[in-house]
Amino acid sequence: MPNKSLENYIFSKGTINPPLGWEKLLDITIEIAKGIEYLLQGCDQRILHFDIKPHNILLDQNLKQKISNFGLAKLSSKGESIVSINDCCQRDHWLHCTRSVFQEL
């Protein structure tokens, strides 16, 4: 993607204001939320991403966001109300999955 990831635009050294400005970041955030809502409600089967973070939000030439990296994603029927994180991770990915979930705590 021409503008890399959102991570490059939300952190700036030596200033409180982000490089894109607060209004543009709000617009991007709202569009990301709409994308996540679509993955959960708009598809026949829900798509659970399990790894949403600024690095996985890519920005095109018009700064339109694209959710990427579905490596930990899991399909879930709309009737399921509880999905175990253990079910989403293969044994090879357990450590990565654990870090992704708990690094925010």
KOLGU-4560 file (N, C-alpha, C; in nm, 3 decimals, padded with zeros to 5 digits):
<recs>
<n_xx: 00.084 n_yy: -00.119 n_zz: 00.000 ca_xx: 00.000 ca_yy: 00.000 ca_zz: 00.000 c_xx: 00.089 c_yy: 00.125 c_zz: 00.000 mol: A seq: 1 type: MET>
<n_xx: 00.050 n_yy: 00.223 n_zz: -00.077 ca_xx: 00.132 ca_yy: 00.343 ca_zz: -00.092 c_xx: 00.160 c_yy: 00.417 c_zz: 00.039 mol: A seq: 2 type: PRO>
<n_xx: 00.063 n_yy: 00.421 n_zz: 00.130 ca_xx: 00.082 ca_yy: 00.497 ca_zz: 00.253 c_xx: 00.112 c_yy: 00.409 c_zz: 00.374 mol: A seq: 3 type: ASN>
<n_xx: 00.151 n_yy: 00.284 n_zz: 00.348 ca_xx: 00.190 ca_yy: 00.189 ca_zz: 00.453 c_xx: 00.075 c_yy: 00.166 c_zz: 00.551 mol: A seq: 4 type: LYS>
<n_xx: 00.107 n_yy: 00.156 n_zz: 00.679 ca_xx: 00.004 ca_yy: 00.124 ca_zz: 00.778 c_xx: -00.032 c_yy: 00.245 c_zz: 00.864 mol: A seq: 5 type: SER>
<n_xx: -00.143 n_yy: 00.235 n_zz: 00.930 ca_xx: -00.190 ca_yy: 00.340 ca_zz: 01.020 c_xx: -00.088 c_yy: 00.368 c_zz: 01.130 mol: A seq: 6 type: LEU>
<n_xx: -00.014 n_yy: 00.267 n_zz: 01.167 ca_xx: 00.088 ca_yy: 00.281 ca_zz: 01.271 c_xx: 00.185 c_yy: 00.397 c_zz: 01.241 mol: A seq: 7 type: GLU>
<n_xx: 00.214 n_yy: 00.419 n_zz: 01.115 ca_xx: 00.307 ca_yy: 00.526 ca_zz: 01.075 c_xx: 00.249 c_yy: 00.665 c_zz: 01.094 mol: A seq: 8 type: ASN>
<n_xx: 00.118 n_yy: 00.676 n_zz: 01.114 ca_xx: 00.053 ca_yy: 00.806 ca_zz: 01.120 c_xx: -00.004 c_yy: 00.842 c_zz: 01.256 mol: A seq: 9 type: TYR>
<n_xx: -00.009 n_yy: 00.748 n_zz: 01.349 ca_xx: -00.069 ca_yy: 00.784 ca_zz: 01.478 c_xx: 00.034 c_yy: 00.818 c_zz: 01.584 mol: A seq: 10 type: ILE>
<n_xx: 00.158 n_yy: 00.781 n_zz: 01.559 ca_xx: 00.263 ca_yy: 00.814 ca_zz: 01.655 c_xx: 00.359 c_yy: 00.913 c_zz: 01.591 mol: A seq: 11 type: PHE>
<n_xx: 00.379 n_yy: 01.025 n_zz: 01.655 ca_xx: 00.474 ca_yy: 01.123 ca_zz: 01.605 c_xx: 00.564 c_yy: 01.167 c_zz: 01.719 mol: A seq: 12 type: SER>
<n_xx: 00.689 n_yy: 01.181 n_zz: 01.688 ca_xx: 00.786 ca_yy: 01.217 ca_zz: 01.792 c_xx: 00.781 c_yy: 01.366 c_zz: 01.823 mol: A seq: 13 type: LYS>
<n_xx: 00.779 n_yy: 01.398 n_zz: 01.951 ca_xx: 00.791 ca_yy: 01.536 ca_zz: 01.995 c_xx: 00.666 c_yy: 01.621 c_zz: 01.982 mol: A seq: 14 type: GLY>
<n_xx: 00.553 n_yy: 01.563 n_zz: 01.949 ca_xx: 00.431 ca_yy: 01.643 ca_zz: 01.939 c_xx: 00.310 c_yy: 01.563 c_zz: 01.987 mol: A seq: 15 type: THR>
<n_xx: 00.212 n_yy: 01.632 n_zz: 02.038 ca_xx: 00.089 ca_yy: 01.567 ca_zz: 02.083 c_xx: -00.003 c_yy: 01.540 c_zz: 01.965 mol: A seq: 16 type: ILE>
<n_xx: 00.001 n_yy: 01.627 n_zz: 01.864 ca_xx: -00.088 ca_yy: 01.614 ca_zz: 01.750 c_xx: -00.035 c_yy: 01.512 c_zz: 01.650 mol: A seq: 17 type: ASN>
<n_xx: -00.119 n_yy: 01.419 n_zz: 01.605 ca_xx: -00.076 ca_yy: 01.319 ca_zz: 01.507 c_xx: -00.056 c_yy: 01.384 c_zz: 01.370 mol: A seq: 18 type: PRO>
<n_xx: 00.030 n_yy: 01.327 n_zz: 01.285 ca_xx: 00.059 ca_yy: 01.386 ca_zz: 01.153 c_xx: -00.065 c_yy: 01.407 c_zz: 01.065 mol: A seq: 19 type: PRO>
<n_xx: -00.165 n_yy: 01.321 n_zz: 01.075 ca_xx: -00.284 ca_yy: 01.335 ca_zz: 00.990 c_xx: -00.386 c_yy: 01.432 c_zz: 01.047 mol: A seq: 20 type: LEU>
<n_xx: -00.374 n_yy: 01.466 n_zz: 01.171 ca_xx: -00.474 ca_yy: 01.551 ca_zz: 01.237 c_xx: -00.582 c_yy: 01.465 c_zz: 01.301 mol: A seq: 21 type: GLY>
<n_xx: -00.643 n_yy: 01.520 n_zz: 01.404 ca_xx: -00.741 ca_yy: 01.445 ca_zz: 01.483 c_xx: -00.867 c_yy: 01.413 c_zz: 01.402 mol: A seq: 22 type: TRP>
<n_xx: -00.911 n_yy: 01.507 n_zz: 01.318 ca_xx: -01.034 ca_yy: 01.485 ca_zz: 01.241 c_xx: -01.017 c_yy: 01.369 c_zz: 01.143 mol: A seq: 23 type: GLU>
<n_xx: -00.903 n_yy: 01.364 n_zz: 01.072 ca_xx: -00.879 ca_yy: 01.254 ca_zz: 00.978 c_xx: -00.866 c_yy: 01.122 c_zz: 01.053 mol: A seq: 24 type: LYS>
<n_xx: -00.800 n_yy: 01.122 n_zz: 01.167 ca_xx: -00.791 ca_yy: 00.998 ca_zz: 01.247 c_xx: -00.928 c_yy: 00.951 c_zz: 01.293 mol: A seq: 25 type: LEU>
<n_xx: -01.014 n_yy: 01.044 n_zz: 01.329 ca_xx: -01.151 ca_yy: 01.008 ca_zz: 01.367 c_xx: -01.224 c_yy: 00.945 c_zz: 01.249 mol: A seq: 26 type: LEU>
<n_xx: -01.211 n_yy: 01.003 n_zz: 01.130 ca_xx: -01.273 ca_yy: 00.948 ca_zz: 01.010 c_xx: -01.223 c_yy: 00.806 c_zz: 00.983 mol: A seq: 27 type: ASP>
<n_xx: -01.093 n_yy: 00.786 n_zz: 00.992 ca_xx: -01.034 ca_yy: 00.654 ca_zz: 00.970 c_xx: -01.086 c_yy: 00.555 c_zz: 01.073 mol: A seq: 28 type: ILE>
<n_xx: -01.093 n_yy: 00.598 n_zz: 01.199 ca_xx: -01.140 ca_yy: 00.511 ca_zz: 01.307 c_xx: -01.284 c_yy: 00.468 c_zz: 01.285 mol: A seq: 29 type: THR>
<n_xx: -01.367 n_yy: 00.560 n_zz: 01.244 ca_xx: -01.508 ca_yy: 00.527 ca_zz: 01.217 c_xx: -01.518 c_yy: 00.427 c_zz: 01.102 mol: A seq: 30 type: ILE>
<n_xx: -01.440 n_yy: 00.446 n_zz: 00.998 ca_xx: -01.443 ca_yy: 00.354 ca_zz: 00.884 c_xx: -01.389 c_yy: 00.215 c_zz: 00.922 mol: A seq: 31 type: GLU>
<n_xx: -01.289 n_yy: 00.210 n_zz: 01.010 ca_xx: -01.240 ca_yy: 00.081 ca_zz: 01.060 c_xx: -01.351 c_yy: 00.011 c_zz: 01.137 mol: A seq: 32 type: ILE>
<n_xx: -01.420 n_yy: 00.086 n_zz: 01.222 ca_xx: -01.531 ca_yy: 00.027 ca_zz: 01.298 c_xx: -01.640 c_yy: -00.027 c_zz: 01.206 mol: A seq: 33 type: ALA>
<n_xx: -01.669 n_yy: 00.045 n_zz: 01.098 ca_xx: -01.768 ca_yy: -00.004 ca_zz: 01.001 c_xx: -01.719 c_yy: -00.133 c_zz: 00.934 mol: A seq: 34 type: LYS>
<n_xx: -01.590 n_yy: -00.139 n_zz: 00.905 ca_xx: -01.533 ca_yy: -00.261 ca_zz: 00.845 c_xx: -01.542 c_yy: -00.379 c_zz: 00.938 mol: A seq: 35 type: GLY>
<n_xx: -01.513 n_yy: -00.357 n_zz: 01.066 ca_xx: -01.523 ca_yy: -00.465 ca_zz: 01.165 c_xx: -01.668 c_yy: -00.507 c_zz: 01.182 mol: A seq: 36 type: ILE>
<n_xx: -01.758 n_yy: -00.410 n_zz: 01.183 ca_xx: -01.901 ca_yy: -00.443 ca_zz: 01.192 c_xx: -01.943 c_yy: -00.529 c_zz: 01.073 mol: A seq: 37 type: GLU>
<n_xx: -01.894 n_yy: -00.496 n_zz: 00.954 ca_xx: -01.928 ca_yy: -00.576 ca_zz: 00.837 c_xx: -01.876 c_yy: -00.719 c_zz: 00.852 mol: A seq: 38 type: TYR>
<n_xx: -01.753 n_yy: -00.733 n_zz: 00.900 ca_xx: -01.697 ca_yy: -00.867 ca_zz: 00.919 c_xx: -01.781 c_yy: -00.949 c_zz: 01.017 mol: A seq: 39 type: LEU>
<n_xx: -01.835 n_yy: -00.882 n_zz: 01.118 ca_xx: -01.911 ca_yy: -00.953 ca_zz: 01.221 c_xx: -02.059 c_yy: -00.969 c_zz: 01.188 mol: A seq: 40 type: LEU>
<n_xx: -02.118 n_yy: -00.872 n_zz: 01.119 ca_xx: -02.262 ca_yy: -00.874 ca_zz: 01.096 c_xx: -02.304 c_yy: -00.883 c_zz: 00.949 mol: A seq: 41 type: GLN>
<n_xx: -02.221 n_yy: -00.834 n_zz: 00.858 ca_xx: -02.260 ca_yy: -00.824 ca_zz: 00.718 c_xx: -02.238 c_yy: -00.947 c_zz: 00.634 mol: A seq: 42 type: GLY>
<n_xx: -02.161 n_yy: -01.041 n_zz: 00.684 ca_xx: -02.131 ca_yy: -01.163 ca_zz: 00.609 c_xx: -02.222 c_yy: -01.276 c_zz: 00.657 mol: A seq: 43 type: CYS>
<n_xx: -02.239 n_yy: -01.379 n_zz: 00.571 ca_xx: -02.319 ca_yy: -01.495 ca_zz: 00.611 c_xx: -02.261 c_yy: -01.561 c_zz: 00.736 mol: A seq: 44 type: ASP>
<n_xx: -02.128 n_yy: -01.570 n_zz: 00.739 ca_xx: -02.059 ca_yy: -01.619 ca_zz: 00.859 c_xx: -01.976 c_yy: -01.503 c_zz: 00.913 mol: A seq: 45 type: GLN>
<n_xx: -01.973 n_yy: -01.492 n_zz: 01.046 ca_xx: -01.891 ca_yy: -01.386 ca_zz: 01.106 c_xx: -01.744 c_yy: -01.417 c_zz: 01.083 mol: A seq: 46 type: ARG>
<n_xx: -01.666 n_yy: -01.313 n_zz: 01.062 ca_xx: -01.521 ca_yy: -01.327 ca_zz: 01.050 c_xx: -01.461 c_yy: -01.258 c_zz: 01.172 mol: A seq: 47 type: ILE>
<n_xx: -01.400 n_yy: -01.337 n_zz: 01.258 ca_xx: -01.337 ca_yy: -01.285 ca_zz: 01.379 c_xx: -01.189 c_yy: -01.265 c_zz: 01.349 mol: A seq: 48 type: LEU>
<n_xx: -01.142 n_yy: -01.143 n_zz: 01.351 ca_xx: -01.006 ca_yy: -01.109 ca_zz: 01.307 c_xx: -00.901 c_yy: -01.152 c_zz: 01.410 mol: A seq: 49 type: HIS>
<n_xx: -00.920 n_yy: -01.121 n_zz: 01.535 ca_xx: -00.830 ca_yy: -01.154 ca_zz: 01.646 c_xx: -00.696 c_yy: -01.082 c_zz: 01.644 mol: A seq: 50 type: PHE>
<n_xx: -00.672 n_yy: -00.989 n_zz: 01.552 ca_xx: -00.542 ca_yy: -00.921 ca_zz: 01.551 c_xx: -00.553 c_yy: -00.778 c_zz: 01.495 mol: A seq: 51 type: ASP>
<n_xx: -00.659 n_yy: -00.707 n_zz: 01.534 ca_xx: -00.675 ca_yy: -00.568 ca_zz: 01.489 c_xx: -00.578 c_yy: -00.481 c_zz: 01.569 mol: A seq: 52 type: ILE>
<n_xx: -00.493 n_yy: -00.412 n_zz: 01.498 ca_xx: -00.398 ca_yy: -00.318 ca_zz: 01.558 c_xx: -00.354 c_yy: -00.222 c_zz: 01.447 mol: A seq: 53 type: LYS>
<n_xx: -00.297 n_yy: -00.108 n_zz: 01.479 ca_xx: -00.261 ca_yy: -00.010 ca_zz: 01.377 c_xx: -00.172 c_yy: -00.066 c_zz: 01.266 mol: A seq: 54 type: PRO>
<n_xx: -00.084 n_yy: -00.158 n_zz: 01.298 ca_xx: 00.005 ca_yy: -00.217 ca_zz: 01.198 c_xx: -00.073 c_yy: -00.296 c_zz: 01.092 mol: A seq: 55 type: HIS>
<n_xx: -00.190 n_yy: -00.348 n_zz: 01.128 ca_xx: -00.270 ca_yy: -00.428 ca_zz: 01.035 c_xx: -00.379 c_yy: -00.348 c_zz: 00.965 mol: A seq: 56 type: ASN>
<n_xx: -00.375 n_yy: -00.216 n_zz: 00.977 ca_xx: -00.465 ca_yy: -00.129 ca_zz: 00.902 c_xx: -00.380 c_yy: -00.058 c_zz: 00.797 mol: A seq: 57 type: ILE>
<n_xx: -00.399 n_yy: -00.097 n_zz: 00.671 ca_xx: -00.321 ca_yy: -00.037 ca_zz: 00.563 c_xx: -00.397 c_yy: 00.081 c_zz: 00.505 mol: A seq: 58 type: LEU>
<n_xx: -00.321 n_yy: 00.177 n_zz: 00.451 ca_xx: -00.382 ca_yy: 00.299 ca_zz: 00.393 c_xx: -00.343 c_yy: 00.309 c_zz: 00.246 mol: A seq: 59 type: LEU>
<n_xx: -00.443 n_yy: 00.326 n_zz: 00.159 ca_xx: -00.415 ca_yy: 00.337 ca_zz: 00.016 c_xx: -00.373 c_yy: 00.480 c_zz: -00.019 mol: A seq: 60 type: ASP>
<n_xx: -00.363 n_yy: 00.509 n_zz: -00.148 ca_xx: -00.316 ca_yy: 00.641 ca_zz: -00.193 c_xx: -00.407 c_yy: 00.754 c_zz: -00.150 mol: A seq: 61 type: GLN>
<n_xx: -00.535 n_yy: 00.724 n_zz: -00.121 ca_xx: -00.630 ca_yy: 00.826 ca_zz: -00.075 c_xx: -00.652 c_yy: 00.820 c_zz: 00.076 mol: A seq: 62 type: ASN>
<n_xx: -00.564 n_yy: 00.750 n_zz: 00.146 ca_xx: -00.572 ca_yy: 00.730 ca_zz: 00.291 c_xx: -00.700 c_yy: 00.657 c_zz: 00.331 mol: A seq: 63 type: LEU>
<n_xx: -00.752 n_yy: 00.573 n_zz: 00.242 ca_xx: -00.865 ca_yy: 00.486 ca_zz: 00.275 c_xx: -00.809 c_yy: 00.360 c_zz: 00.339 mol: A seq: 64 type: LYS>
<n_xx: -00.868 n_yy: 00.320 n_zz: 00.449 ca_xx: -00.816 ca_yy: 00.210 ca_zz: 00.528 c_xx: -00.859 c_yy: 00.075 c_zz: 00.472 mol: A seq: 65 type: GLN>
<n_xx: -00.770 n_yy: -00.022 n_zz: 00.487 ca_xx: -00.794 ca_yy: -00.161 ca_zz: 00.448 c_xx: -00.750 c_yy: -00.249 c_zz: 00.563 mol: A seq: 66 type: LYS>
<n_xx: -00.841 n_yy: -00.329 n_zz: 00.615 ca_xx: -00.806 ca_yy: -00.422 ca_zz: 00.722 c_xx: -00.726 c_yy: -00.536 c_zz: 00.659 mol: A seq: 67 type: ILE>
<n_xx: -00.611 n_yy: -00.568 n_zz: 00.717 ca_xx: -00.526 ca_yy: -00.672 ca_zz: 00.660 c_xx: -00.486 c_yy: -00.775 c_zz: 00.765 mol: A seq: 68 type: SER>
<n_xx: -00.410 n_yy: -00.873 n_zz: 00.721 ca_xx: -00.353 ca_yy: -00.979 ca_zz: 00.804 c_xx: -00.461 c_yy: -01.061 c_zz: 00.874 mol: A seq: 69 type: ASN>
<n_xx: -00.522 n_yy: -01.149 n_zz: 00.800 ca_xx: -00.626 ca_yy: -01.235 ca_zz: 00.853 c_xx: -00.570 c_yy: -01.371 c_zz: 00.895 mol: A seq: 70 type: PHE>
<n_xx: -00.441 n_yy: -01.375 n_zz: 00.928 ca_xx: -00.376 ca_yy: -01.500 ca_zz: 00.965 c_xx: -00.434 c_yy: -01.568 c_zz: 01.088 mol: A seq: 71 type: GLY>
<n_xx: -00.486 n_yy: -01.492 n_zz: 01.182 ca_xx: -00.546 ca_yy: -01.549 ca_zz: 01.304 c_xx: -00.698 c_yy: -01.550 c_zz: 01.299 mol: A seq: 72 type: LEU>
<n_xx: -00.754 n_yy: -01.511 n_zz: 01.186 ca_xx: -00.900 ca_yy: -01.500 ca_zz: 01.175 c_xx: -00.968 c_yy: -01.635 c_zz: 01.186 mol: A seq: 73 type: ALA>
<n_xx: -01.092 n_yy: -01.631 n_zz: 01.228 ca_xx: -01.172 ca_yy: -01.752 ca_zz: 01.243 c_xx: -01.312 c_yy: -01.721 c_zz: 01.193 mol: A seq: 74 type: LYS>
<n_xx: -01.370 n_yy: -01.817 n_zz: 01.120 ca_xx: -01.510 ca_yy: -01.806 ca_zz: 01.080 c_xx: -01.596 c_yy: -01.856 c_zz: 01.193 mol: A seq: 75 type: LEU>
<n_xx: -01.707 n_yy: -01.789 n_zz: 01.215 ca_xx: -01.796 ca_yy: -01.826 ca_zz: 01.323 c_xx: -01.940 c_yy: -01.806 c_zz: 01.275 mol: A seq: 76 type: SER>
<n_xx: -02.026 n_yy: -01.901 n_zz: 01.308 ca_xx: -02.166 ca_yy: -01.884 ca_zz: 01.270 c_xx: -02.228 c_yy: -01.774 c_zz: 01.355 mol: A seq: 77 type: SER>
<n_xx: -02.330 n_yy: -01.711 n_zz: 01.303 ca_xx: -02.395 ca_yy: -01.602 ca_zz: 01.377 c_xx: -02.464 c_yy: -01.653 c_zz: 01.502 mol: A seq: 78 type: LYS>
<n_xx: -02.492 n_yy: -01.783 n_zz: 01.508 ca_xx: -02.558 ca_yy: -01.840 ca_zz: 01.626 c_xx: -02.465 c_yy: -01.862 c_zz: 01.743 mol: A seq: 79 type: GLY>
<n_xx: -02.334 n_yy: -01.862 n_zz: 01.718 ca_xx: -02.238 ca_yy: -01.882 ca_zz: 01.827 c_xx: -02.225 c_yy: -01.752 c_zz: 01.906 mol: A seq: 80 type: GLU>
<n_xx: -02.243 n_yy: -01.761 n_zz: 02.038 ca_xx: -02.230 ca_yy: -01.641 ca_zz: 02.119 c_xx: -02.097 c_yy: -01.638 c_zz: 02.194 mol: A seq: 81 type: SER>
<n_xx: -02.031 n_yy: -01.754 n_zz: 02.206 ca_xx: -01.902 ca_yy: -01.761 ca_zz: 02.273 c_xx: -01.804 c_yy: -01.832 c_zz: 02.180 mol: A seq: 82 type: ILE>
<n_xx: -01.690 n_yy: -01.769 n_zz: 02.156 ca_xx: -01.586 ca_yy: -01.829 ca_zz: 02.075 c_xx: -01.458 c_yy: -01.825 c_zz: 02.156 mol: A seq: 83 type: VAL>
<n_xx: -01.399 n_yy: -01.939 n_zz: 02.178 ca_xx: -01.277 ca_yy: -01.947 ca_zz: 02.255 c_xx: -01.158 c_yy: -01.902 c_zz: 02.172 mol: A seq: 84 type: SER>
<n_xx: -01.072 n_yy: -01.822 n_zz: 02.231 ca_xx: -00.951 ca_yy: -01.781 ca_zz: 02.161 c_xx: -00.864 c_yy: -01.902 c_zz: 02.133 mol: A seq: 85 type: ILE>
<n_xx: -00.873 n_yy: -02.005 n_zz: 02.217 ca_xx: -00.796 ca_yy: -02.127 ca_zz: 02.193 c_xx: -00.836 c_yy: -02.192 c_zz: 02.061 mol: A seq: 86 type: ASN>
<n_xx: -00.964 n_yy: -02.181 n_zz: 02.025 ca_xx: -01.011 ca_yy: -02.239 ca_zz: 01.900 c_xx: -00.956 c_yy: -02.167 c_zz: 01.778 mol: A seq: 87 type: ASP>
<n_xx: -00.920 n_yy: -02.042 n_zz: 01.793 ca_xx: -00.874 ca_yy: -01.965 ca_zz: 01.677 c_xx: -00.729 c_yy: -01.992 c_zz: 01.645 mol: A seq: 88 type: CYS>
<n_xx: -00.655 n_yy: -02.041 n_zz: 01.739 ca_xx: -00.511 ca_yy: -02.052 ca_zz: 01.721 c_xx: -00.469 c_yy: -02.197 c_zz: 01.701 mol: A seq: 89 type: CYS>
<n_xx: -00.393 n_yy: -02.220 n_zz: 01.597 ca_xx: -00.332 ca_yy: -02.350 ca_zz: 01.581 c_xx: -00.216 c_yy: -02.357 c_zz: 01.679 mol: A seq: 90 type: GLN>
<n_xx: -00.168 n_yy: -02.474 n_zz: 01.707 ca_xx: -00.060 ca_yy: -02.487 ca_zz: 01.805 c_xx: 00.061 c_yy: -02.404 c_zz: 01.769 mol: A seq: 91 type: ARG>
<n_xx: 00.095 n_yy: -02.394 n_zz: 01.641 ca_xx: 00.212 ca_yy: -02.316 ca_zz: 01.599 c_xx: 00.195 c_yy: -02.167 c_zz: 01.626 mol: A seq: 92 type: ASP>
<n_xx: 00.070 n_yy: -02.121 n_zz: 01.633 ca_xx: 00.044 ca_yy: -01.979 ca_zz: 01.650 c_xx: 00.005 c_yy: -01.941 c_zz: 01.793 mol: A seq: 93 type: HIS>
<n_xx: 00.006 n_yy: -02.035 n_zz: 01.884 ca_xx: -00.042 ca_yy: -02.008 ca_zz: 02.020 c_xx: 00.034 c_yy: -01.894 c_zz: 02.086 mol: A seq: 94 type: TRP>
<n_xx: 00.166 n_yy: -01.896 n_zz: 02.079 ca_xx: 00.246 ca_yy: -01.793 ca_zz: 02.145 c_xx: 00.216 c_yy: -01.656 c_zz: 02.084 mol: A seq: 95 type: LEU>
<n_xx: 00.210 n_yy: -01.647 n_zz: 01.951 ca_xx: 00.179 ca_yy: -01.520 ca_zz: 01.886 c_xx: 00.040 c_yy: -01.471 c_zz: 01.925 mol: A seq: 96 type: HIS>
<n_xx: -00.055 n_yy: -01.560 n_zz: 01.927 ca_xx: -00.194 ca_yy: -01.525 ca_zz: 01.962 c_xx: -00.199 c_yy: -01.473 c_zz: 02.105 mol: A seq: 97 type: CYS>
<n_xx: -00.132 n_yy: -01.541 n_zz: 02.194 ca_xx: -00.131 ca_yy: -01.500 ca_zz: 02.335 c_xx: -00.072 c_yy: -01.361 c_zz: 02.350 mol: A seq: 98 type: THR>
<n_xx: 00.039 n_yy: -01.337 n_zz: 02.283 ca_xx: 00.101 ca_yy: -01.204 ca_zz: 02.291 c_xx: 00.009 c_yy: -01.097 c_zz: 02.235 mol: A seq: 99 type: ARG>
<n_xx: -00.059 n_yy: -01.126 n_zz: 02.123 ca_xx: -00.147 ca_yy: -01.027 ca_zz: 02.061 c_xx: -00.261 c_yy: -00.988 c_zz: 02.155 mol: A seq: 100 type: SER>
<n_xx: -00.314 n_yy: -01.086 n_zz: 02.227 ca_xx: -00.428 ca_yy: -01.059 ca_zz: 02.314 c_xx: -00.385 c_yy: -00.991 c_zz: 02.442 mol: A seq: 101 type: VAL>
<n_xx: -00.278 n_yy: -01.038 n_zz: 02.503 ca_xx: -00.243 ca_yy: -00.992 ca_zz: 02.637 c_xx: -00.144 c_yy: -00.876 c_zz: 02.641 mol: A seq: 102 type: PHE>
<n_xx: -00.085 n_yy: -00.837 n_zz: 02.531 ca_xx: 00.009 ca_yy: -00.725 ca_zz: 02.536 c_xx: -00.061 c_yy: -00.594 c_zz: 02.565 mol: A seq: 103 type: GLN>
<n_xx: -00.191 n_yy: -00.588 n_zz: 02.539 ca_xx: -00.267 ca_yy: -00.466 ca_zz: 02.564 c_xx: -00.307 c_yy: -00.451 c_zz: 02.711 mol: A seq: 104 type: GLU>
<n_xx: -00.297 n_yy: -00.558 n_zz: 02.790 ca_xx: -00.341 ca_yy: -00.551 ca_zz: 02.930 c_xx: -00.247 c_yy: -00.470 c_zz: 03.016 mol: A seq: 105 type: LEU>
</recs>
